[in-house]
Each structure stands twice: as C-alpha cells, then as structure tokens.
Amino acid sequence: MAIEWAKLVAQGRAKDIGIPWSEEEATAIHTLKIPIEYVRKGILTISDYEKVKGSILADKSKDELIAEAKKEGIAVTPEATKESLEKVIVEKKNVEAKPVKMTVKRKRSR
C-alpha cells in the first residue's frame, strides 16, 4: 500500500509530499505549539514566531487567500489548497517586487 503523502500534508502530518517533519520541526509543532504553516516556512522557535506572527499569509483564511489571489490577477479555483494559494501569491509579489536587471559582462581589453 502506497503512502498517501498529499493526505498527510493536508492533515499536517508531513512537511510536504515525500518529506516528513524533522525532529526539530516536530518539536516546534508538538512541544512549542507553533502553527504548522509557520514551521513550513522555517519558523522553529517561539521568539521567531512572536516576531512574524500575523505578518504572513498563513494567518489568512482560504477565502481571504482566494480573494487576494484574484486581486493579484491570479486565476484560481476553490479546489486550490491554502498552501498552493500562499505560494502563488508570494511568487507573484516577489516577481513584481524584484524587477529583473539585465547586465552584460564585458571582457576587459588589456
């Protein structure tokens, strides 16, 4: 019988498809009670969690994320997972925030 990674991820029992929680991540979730969405983003200590709490998309509901995605011009359906919505919104904002610089390296003549 195959492992149903998508189900484990949706239930918070795995970090991502094919990737179980590390010991440090499991401690952050079960002992420190840091929400899974934050641990998936690398927040593993209470002090780090307190610094970023409320500032990331993880605090928004799925409906809020769908609305934000549509506002950003991203086509989505209700079947999109919360994690997928977060990912595409962040990617869209990062692309817009970081204009591409084209540079050409020239050889110096001696």
ChimeraX attribute file (.defattr): number of C-alpha atoms within 10 A of each C-alpha:
attribute: neighborCount
match mode: 1-to-1
recipient: residues
	/A:1	3
	/A:2	4
	/A:3	9
	/A:4	10
	/A:5	17
	/A:6	14
	/A:7	12
	/A:8	16
	/A:9	17
	/A:10	15
	/A:11	11
	/A:12	16
	/A:13	15
	/A:14	20
	/A:15	22
	/A:16	15
	/A:17	14
	/A:18	12
	/A:19	10
	/A:20	15
	/A:21	16
	/A:22	11
	/A:23	9
	/A:24	11
	/A:25	21
	/A:26	20
	/A:27	15
	/A:28	20
	/A:29	20
	/A:30	11
	/A:31	9
	/A:32	13
	/A:33	14
	/A:34	21
	/A:35	18
	/A:36	22
	/A:37	19
	/A:38	20
	/A:39	20
	/A:40	16
	/A:41	11
	/A:42	12
	/A:43	21
	/A:44	22
	/A:45	17
	/A:46	13
	/A:47	10
	/A:48	12
	/A:49	16
	/A:50	11
	/A:51	10
	/A:52	11
	/A:53	16
	/A:54	11
	/A:55	9
	/A:56	13
	/A:57	20
	/A:58	18
	/A:59	14
	/A:60	15
	/A:61	11
	/A:62	18
	/A:63	11
	/A:64	13
	/A:65	22
	/A:66	23
	/A:67	14
	/A:68	17
	/A:69	19
	/A:70	14
	/A:71	11
	/A:72	13
	/A:73	11
	/A:74	15
	/A:75	9
	/A:76	15
	/A:77	10
	/A:78	9
	/A:79	6
	/A:80	11
	/A:81	14
	/A:82	20
	/A:83	16
	/A:84	12
	/A:85	20
	/A:86	20
	/A:87	12
	/A:88	15
	/A:89	20
	/A:90	15
	/A:91	12
	/A:92	14
	/A:93	11
	/A:94	11
	/A:95	10
	/A:96	10
	/A:97	9
	/A:98	8
	/A:99	8
	/A:100	8
	/A:101	6
	/A:102	6
	/A:103	6
	/A:104	6
	/A:105	6
	/A:106	6
	/A:107	6
	/A:108	5
	/A:109	4
	/A:110	3
